[in-house]
């Protein structure tokens, strides 16, 4: 039985995951290294979550968390 492509992410979810505005995400999505969309729906593109997560690991610096700040 085919389980489908897995989790999908739209621009809102990716921007939220990256901690950037949707406008900034649109800029990032045009980078040649950014994964190609899995599908283009009516007025919106969607990406495979696994592809996005892999791109984040390779191309984004980890953001400091509260535990990382000197106290």
N, C-alpha and C positions, 0 to 999 in steps of 0.2 A: 504494500500500500504506500503510495506517495504521500509524504508528509508536507510537501510544499517547500518554499524557500527558507523558512525560518522567520525570525523576527525581522520586521521592517521598521524603518525610521523615516519620518518626513522631516522637512526643514525645521519645524518647531522643536521636535525631539532632539535633533542633532545640535541645534543652537543651544538648547538647554543643557545637553550633555557636555558641550564644550565650554559652557559658561560665557557665551558671547551673544550679541544681538542677532536677530535673523538677518539683518543687513550684512553684518560681518560674516555670518555663515555663507551667505550668497557669494561673497568675495572668495572665501576659502574653497567653496565648491567649484570655482573656476580654475583652481590650481591644477596643473597637469598631474600632480601626484594624487589628487583626491580621487577616490573610487568613482567609477561611472555609476549612474543610477541603475537600479535593478529594473525599474519600470517607470515610464512616464504616464501618469494618469491624467485625467482632464484637469489641466491647470496646476498639476503638482507632480513632482518627482519623488520617488521613494528609493531608499537605499537598503541593502542588506545590513543589518546591525553588525554582523561579524566583520564585514568589509570596513565599516566606519570605525569599529573598535581597533582593528588592526592598523588603520591609518593613524589613529590617535596615538597608539603605542610608538609608532615610527616617527611621527612628525610633530608631536606636541610635548612640551615640557610638563612634567607633573606640577600641579598647582599646590602651593603650601596649604596645609590644613591647620586647624587650631592646635593640634598636637605638635606641629613643627615650629610654632612661634615661641621665641624665647620668653620665659616667664620671669 
